[in-house]
Amino acid sequence: MALLAFCMLIFSVDYNIVYVALPEIGREVGFSAQSLQWVVSAYSVGLGGALLIGGRAVDRLGARRMLVLALGLYGLASMAGGLAGSPGLLIAARVVQGLGGALLFPATLSLINTSFSDEERGKAYAWWGTAGASGAIIGSMVGGLLTNYLGWEWVFFVNVPLCLIAIAGLLSNFDADAVQGDARGFDLPGALLATGASTLLVFGLISGPEAGWASARTIIVLAVGLALGVGFFALEARTADPLAPSRLFGYRGLLTAILIIFVFQGAINTLHYLFFIQLQDVMGYSPLQAGLAFLPMSAVAMLGSNKLLPLVVKRWGVRTALFTGMLGVGTAMIVLAASMSTSHSFWPLLPAVLLWGLFAGMIYPAMFMAAGSDAAPDEQGVASALAQTSAQIGGAMGMAALIAVANSGLDLGEGAHNAVGDVVNGLQLAALVGGVAAIAGAFLAFRVKSQKAAAQDTDVQAAPEPAITEAAQPQTIN
């Protein structure tokens, strides 16, 4: 349980640690102001493009095997990123880190869903969510410290020993995988179509604001991505052994999780962006100060994951956790909109920050609990990959739309200078719109079965338990 949480910590740290180093990376590696975003975006393209194939590889080739491979990719790409002397090399390293994440994320969730009893699984999800929240603390704070005292390279180098420790722990504490099904039946055409569609859609959504939504590049990239997506679903309907079986979309818990994650990630990605702009561009915080300003949010998020979520799920079920979490995140965005101003004081923002952390920390693991609730053991990897793919696309779309809202009243021409009050007005409007969208998304939670209904279904379906064969036994943890 602790080891899988540690793997999730690596994922979360790697996602957050690079933000505070961006200004120094831009100066020392030679990125332009426009191209610097690709230090972050390249990771998202690699992650979002490979999640489906990563999830299916976990199901077919084994979760432990793929998790070890993921950590190896993380370690090697982190070393390459720290040694990179040009923008192209650093972006390539970030793409490979994203590929590692596309294996790591579904592998950790698959091991949680197949390695623990029902009672222990809830605790494992709580620790998994806590690790994700604490990664935001460690990433923001340690990233600032490493950048200030050792240089930007160390936000990459720090991952290498962490990956080695995790690999050693996995090899010594988890049994070797038994390959699920016939690995030769892997749906290669479907994998290529899914990877191409996801990559182009994420790339198009991320690069759209820079290239222009009406530009030929953006239109062509998104159109080809959509066409590949349509081709993927058409192929999967006729394939005997599909990458993403159509029956998965009939699982109420998974489909609801995909929809909620899409809305949630768009809101939460924008919330991070708006908060950073408020702190640095409006209030004049340094990167280190901005990182430290995330401490209250991240600390409360750990409380939401590790304390509040188990309490709510045990008493009222996952549906209530999803509804309450989305309602809380939406409320936090509206409170943030009301508290933003041209003042340099952090205190008016604190109530929104605490609400944000508590409810985001609670709902994040709950969404993936719902995603895997109906899936069979050999479907856990692809189910979690579908959910995380939704997060990547929803995050990119939501952030693009809400940033456009924030910038709608500003002069974006080269050399333009906007009044701080106008910037704040745009931030407030974007936060308000995002908050209303999140609250509306909360009502999707009622598609999930209530705790009582789920218990009744279990009773109806209960039957004499068959003898457990060796192949059906849960993963053993030494």
N, C-alpha and C positions, 0 to 999 in steps of 0.2 A: 504493500500500500504506500509506504513512504518512498519506495524507489520509483514507483510510477508518478507520484507527486513530484519527485525530483526531476523526472524527465519533462513533466509539464512546466516546471519552473524554468528549465533551460529554454523551452519554447517561448515562454512569456518574456523572460529576460532578453532573449535575442530579438524579440519583436520590439521591445521598448527601449533598449539601451542605446540604440543608434541615434535617436531623436536629438538628444542634447549635444551630440558630437557633430551634428550636421554643419554648423557654421565653420568649424575648424577643418572638417573634411573638404568643404567647398574651397577654402583658401589653399590648403596644402596639396590637394590632389588635382585641382584645376577644373572643378565643375563651374559652369556658369550659374547665374541665379535661376535660370529656367530649368537647367538640366539636373540641379541638385536633388529635386524631388525623386529622381530615379534611384537614389540610394535606398529609399523606402519602397518605392513602387516596384522595383525589380524583384524584391522579395515577394510582394503580393502577386505579381504575375507568375512567378515560379510556383508559389503555393497554390493559387487558385487554379492554374492550368493543369496541375498534376494530381489534384486531390482524388478524383474518381479512380484513376488508375492506381493510385497509392492505396486507396481503401480496398479495392478488389485484390491487389497484391497481398495485403494483410490477410484477407480471408482465404486466399488460395495458397500462399506460400508460408504463412505463419506469422503471428503478431510479434513474437520475440525476435525472429530472424529479421523482420522488416524494421523493428525498432533499433536493433543493433546497426543495421545498414544506415538508418536515418541519422543516428548519432555519429556514425563515421563520416557521412556527408557533411554534417554540421561542423565537425571538428576540422576536416580538411578545407572546407570552404571558408571557415573563420580564419584559419592560418593564411590562406591565400588572400582574403580580404585585408588582413592587417599588413601584408607585404605588398599590396597593390600600389603601383606608382602612377597609374593612369585611370581616368574615369571608366574606360571600357573594361579593364580588368576588375575593378571594384564592383561594377554592375554585374559582370558575369559571376563573380563570387556570391553576390546576393541572390542571383537567380538559383544557384546551386543550393544555397541555404534554404530557399523556398521549397525546392524539391525535397530536401531533407524533412522540412516541416510537413509536406504532403504525405510522408510516410509516418512520421512521428505522431502526428495528431490522431489519426484513426487507429494506430497501433496501441497507444495508451488506453483509448476508450474500449477497444476490443478486449484487451487484457482485464480491464476493470469489469466488463460485463460477463466475462467467461471464467474468471479466476476466483470470484468471491461468492459467498452465499448471499441471499436476498438481504439479510440484515447487515452484513458487512459491506455490501455494494453501496448502500446509502452513505456509509462513512467514507468509503473510498472516493465517491463523487464529491463529498464535502472537502476532503483533503486535496483532491484534484483541483477543485475550484479555488481553494485557499492558495494553492501553489501558483495558480494563474494570477490571482490578485497580488500576492507578495512579489511576483515577478515584476509587476508594474512599479512597486516600491524600489526593489533592488535595481531594476533597469534604469529608472530615472535618476536615482541617487548615486549609484555606483558609476553609471555612465558619466555623470558630471564630475565625480571625483577623479576617475581615470583620465578623462579628457583634460582636466585642469593640471594634473600632476605628472602623468605619464605620456599623454598624447592620445590622439584619436585612435591609433592602431590598437590600443589595448581594449577598446570596446569589442574588438573581434578576437584578440588573443585570449581573453579571459574565458571564452567558450571552450577552448581546447582541453584544459584539465577537467572541466566539468563533464565533457563528453566521455573522456577516458574513464572517469570514476563511474559514470552511469553504465557504460558498456561492461566494465568489470562486475558491477553489481547484478546486471541482468544475466550474464553468463553463469554466475555462481548461485543465483537464487531462483531462477525460473527454469523449468524443464525445457528441453529442446522441443521444437514444434513438430507436430505431425501434419504433413501437407494435406489440406482439405480438398478432397475431390481430385480430379484429373487436371494437373497443372498444364498439360498440353492443350487443354480446351480453352485456354485463356483467350478472351475475345479481343484479339489484336486490332481488327478494323474499328470496333467500337471504342477501344482505348484511344486510338489515334484521332477519331472524330471528336470524342469527348475532350481530349487534351487540347486539340486545335480550337474547338468552340470556346472552352473556358478561358484559354489563354488570350484569344482575340477579344472576347467580350471584356475581360478584366483590363487588358491593355487599352482598348478603345475607351472605356469609361474613365480610366485614370488619366490618359493623355488628352482626352477631349477638351478640358478647360484650357490646356496649353496650346493645342493645335487649332482649337476652334471647333465648335459643334457642327458648323456648316461646312467645314473643310472637307476636301475630297478624301484625305487620309482617314479622318474619323468616320465618315459615312461608309467608306469601303470596308474598313476594318470591322465595324459593327455589323454591317450587312453580311459579310463573309462569316463572321462568328455566329450570327443567327442562322444562316443557311446550314452551317456545319452542325449546329444544335438540332435543327429540324431533321437533318440527315441521320444524326445519332439516334434520335428517338424512333425514326422510321426503321432503321436497321435493327435496333434492339427488339422491336416488336416481331421480327422475323427470325432472330437468331436463337438457336437452340440453347445456347449457354451464354446469355447476355452479361455484359459488364454490370449493368444496373437493371435487374429483373423488374418488369413492369408491376409485379405484385407488390413491390416495395411502396409504390405510390398509393396503394390501397390501404396501407397501415395508417390508421388515423393519427397515432402518436407521432410518427415520422413526418407525415405531411403537415401537421399542425406546427411541429418544431421548425420545419423548413420555412414556413410562412412567418412565424414569430421571429426567428433568427434573422430573416431578411430585413424586417422592420427594425428590430433591435440594433443590428449592426450598423445600419444607416444612421440611426440616431446617435449611437455611442461613439462612432468614428467622428461624426461632426462635433459632438460634445468635446472630445479631446482637442480637436482643431480650434474650436471657438475659445476654449479655455486657455490654450497656449497663446493665441493671438491677444486675448485680453491681458494675460500676464506680461508678455514680452513687448508687444507693440503699443499697448495702451498704458500699462503700468510701469514699463521700463525694467522688468526683471531680467537678470542675466540667465543663461541656460541652467546654471547650477541652482539659482534661486527658484526658477520655474520647476526644476525637477523636485526640489524639496517641497514645493507647494502641493505636490501630488501626495505627499506622505499621509495627510489626514484621510483623503479619499481611499488610498490603498489599504490603510490600516482598518478602516471601517468595512471595506470590501471583504477582507479576510473574516471579519466578524459575521458578515452576511452569509458567506459561503460555509463557514465551519460551525456556526451556532444557529443562526436564524433559519437557514434552509432545512437542516435536519428536523428542527422543531415544527416547521410549517408542513413539511412533507409527511411526517409521522402523524400529525394531528388532522390535517385537512387534505393531503394529497398533492400530487405534482400540479394539477390544474390550478389550485389556489396559489401555489408558488409562482406559476407563470403569470397569472393575472395580477397578483400583487406586485411582482417584480416589474412588469411593464408599466403598471400604473405609477409605481414609485419613480422609475426612470423618467417617465414623461413629466411628472410633477417636478422632479429635480431640474429638468430643462426649463420649465416655466419659471421656477424660482430663480434660476440663474439669469434668465432674461430680465427679470424684475430687479436683480441686484447689480447688474453690470452698469458701470458709469465711468466717467473720466477720472474718478478718484483713484489714488494710488494705494488705498487701504485694502488689505486682503479680507478683513473681518466680515464685510457685507456678503462676500462670496461664500463664506464658510458653511452656512446652512445648506445651500445647494450642493456643495461639494460632499458633505456628509450624507445627504439623501442619495446622491448619485452613487457613492461608494457602496452604501448599505444594500440598495436594491439591485444594482448591477452585479454585485458580488453574489447575491442570492439567486438571481435568475439565470446567470450564465451556466452553471452546472445543471440547473433544472431543465434547461432547454435540451441538453444532450442526454439527460435522463429520459425525457420524453421521446427523443429521436430513436433511442435504442430499446424502448420498452416493448415493442411488438416484434422486433427483428430476431431471427434465429441466430444461434452462435456463429454460423458461417456467413451471416449477413451483417454482422456488427461493424466490420471495417467499412464496407461500402455505404451503410446507413449513416455512420458518422461523417464519412466523406461527403455525402450529399448535403448533409446539414451544414458542414463547414464551407462547401462550395457556395451555398446560399448566402452564408455570412460574407464571403469575399465579394460576391456580385452585389449583394444588398448594401454592403459597406461602401463600395465604389459608387453605386448609383445614388445612394442617399447623401453621401458626402458631396458629390458633384452637384446635385440639385440644391442642397442647402447652402453650399458655398456660393452658388449663383444667386441665391436669395440674399446672402450677406453682402455680396458685392453689387447688388442691383442699383444702389443709390450712389455708387462711387465712380470716380473718374479713373479708369484703368489704363489710360494712355501712358506711353513711356515718359518718364520724368514728372508725372502728375503727383501732386501732394494733396491728400485729402485731410480735412479737419478731423481731429480725434473724435469729436462728437459724432461726425457722420459715420466713422468706423464703428463706434459703439452702437449706434442705431441699427446698423446692418447686422452686427453680432446678435443684438437683442431680437431682431425679427427672425433670424435663422433659428435661434434657440426656441423661440415661441412656436414656430411652425413645426420644428422637430419634436417638441414636447406634445403638441396636439396629435401628431402622427403616432407617437409612441403610445399615448393613452388610447387612441382608436385601435391600435394593434393589440392592446391588452385583451380585448373582447374575443380575439381569435382563440384564447386559451379555453373557452367553453366548448371547443371542438374535442378537447381531450376528455376521456371518460372520468367521471368523478371517482373518488376513492371507493365509495359504496358500490357503484356500478362495476368497477374493476374487480372488487372482491366477490360480487355475485357471479361475474363471468368465470372467475377462477373456480368457484364452488361448483358451477354447472359443468365445467369442463373437467373437473377432477375425476380421476380414474385410478385403479390400482397401479402403483408405480412399477414399471418394468425393471428388470434387472439391468444395472448399468454396465454396459460393455466398456472395454478398455478405450475404444475410440470416443465414447460419449462422456468419459470422465472429465471433470473440470481440470483446468491447468493446475498443476501442483506447484506450490511455492515452498521452497525449502526454508 
